[in-house]
Amino acid sequence: MAISNAENKQLKNSVSSLRDTLIKSQIDIEERIQYSVSSANDINKQLKFTVNSLRDELEMKDISNEERIQKAVAVSNSENKQLKDSVSSLRDTLLKSQIDVEERIQYSSSKSHDDIKQLKHTISSLRYRLEQKNTQRIGDLQKAEVLKLNEQKYLHKTIHILRKTLEEQHG
């Protein structure tokens, strides 16, 4: 019976240790998810800041270009043509910049989505492994219980046989 209590205590300690490990794993996974989401949010903030900065810069350039165009019209038609070409070039640059920013945003969003998907897969895999270990532990406990019961039956039979033998010898 002392062995059984010791085994029960050891099993309880094992279960407690496994529970602590599971909780720590879940906390670690949650922290990693929060870090990934925070990182994606930081990247989005940086991209928004860049977009706003580029927009302000382009607005300033547009204002400057308009002033130059007005002065150029007053000076001559040939200078006016040059300024129009310059504006066209700036529009192309703006378009390219906008496309580049959009591509970066899409890439960042896609990467965040992939990271989240990968983390969800990791969580699922860890849960599956934990369930397998729990199932194995339960099976081991059940086997140990069967062995204990068989040993008890054997001991009861042995006691019964020994009693009979003693009774026959003494009485």
N, C-alpha and C positions, 0 to 999 in steps of 0.2 A: 504494500500500500504506500510505503514511503517512496518507493521508486516511481509509482504512478503519480504521486503528488509532485515529485521532482520533475517528472516528464511533463506534467501539466503546466508547472511553473515555467519550465524551459520553453514549451510551446507558446505559452502566453507571452513570454519575453520575445520570442521570434515574431509572433504576430504583431506585437507592439513595435518592434524594430522595423518590420516591413511596412507598417502603417506610417511610421515616421518617414521612412524612405520615400514612400508614395507621396506624402504631403510635400516633402522637400522637392521631389521631382515636379509635382504640379506647380508649386510656387516658382521654381526655376523656369518652367515652360511659360507660365503667365508673365514673368518678368521679361523673357525673351520676346514674347509677342508684343508686350507694351513697348519694349525698346524699338522693335521694328516699326511699329505704328508711329512712335514718336519721331524716329528717324525719317520716315516718309513725310510726316507733317512738317518737319524742319526743312526738308528738301522743297516741299511745296511752297513754304513761306519764302525761301530763298528765290525760287523761280518767280513767284508773284512780285517780289521786290525787284528782281531783274526786269521783268516785263514793265512794271511801272516806271522804273528808271529809264529804260529804253523809250518808252512812250513819251516821258517828259523831255528826254533828249531830242527825240524826233520832232516833238512839238516846237521845241526851241529852234531846231534847224529849219522847220517849215516857216516859222516867223521870220527868221533871218533870210531865208530864200525869198519870201514875199517882198521884203524890203529891198533886197537886191534886184528883184525883177522890176519893181516900180522905178528904181533909179536907172536900170538898164533901158527901160522903155523911153525914158526921158533922154537918154544919151544917144541911143541909135538902135535901129532894127537888127543889125548884125549881133550886137551884144545881147539883145532880147532872145535871139535864137540860141545863143550859148547858154543862157540861164535856163531856158526851157529844157535843153538837153540835160543840164545839171539836175533839174528837178526830176526829170524822168529817171535818171540814174539813182537819185536818192530814193525814189519810189521802189525801184527794183531792190535796192539794198534793204529798205524797210520790209518789203515782202519776203525777201530771203531771211531776214532776221526773225520775222513773225513765224515763218515756216520752221526755222531752227528751234525757236522757243516752243512751238507746238510739238515738235518731234521730241524735244527733251521732256516735256510734260507727259507725253504719251509713254515714253520710255520709263520714266519714273513711276508712273501709275502702273504700268505693266510689271515692272520689277517688284513693286510693293505687293501687287496681287500674287505674283509668283512666290514671293517670300511667305506671304500669309498661307498660300496653298501648301507650300512645303512644310511650314510649321504645323498646320492642321494634320498633314500626313504623318509627321513625326509624333504628334500627340496620339493619333489613332494607333500608330504602331506601338508606342509605349503602353497604351491602354491594353492592347491585345496581348503584349508580352506579360504585362502584370496579371491579366486575367489567366493566362496560361500558368504562370507561377502559382497563383492562388489555387487554381484547379489542381495542380500537381501537389501542393501542400495539403489540400483537403484529402486528396487520394492517399498521400503518405500517412496522414492522421488516421484515416479510416483503416488502412492496413495495420497500423500500430495498434489500433483498438481491437481489431480482429485477432491479432497475435496475442494481445493481453487476455482477451476472453478465452482463447484456446488454451493458453497457459493456465488460467484459472480453472477451466474445466478439467485439465489434466491433473492439476494439484488436488482438486476436489475428489476426483476418482482415486488418486493415490491415497489420500487421507481415508477415504471410504474403505479401500482394500486393506490398508494398514489397521484400521479399526476392527474390521472383520477378523483379520488374522490374530490380533490381540485378544479379541473376545473368544475366539476358538481356542487359543492357547490357555486362557485364564478361566474359561468358564463355561 
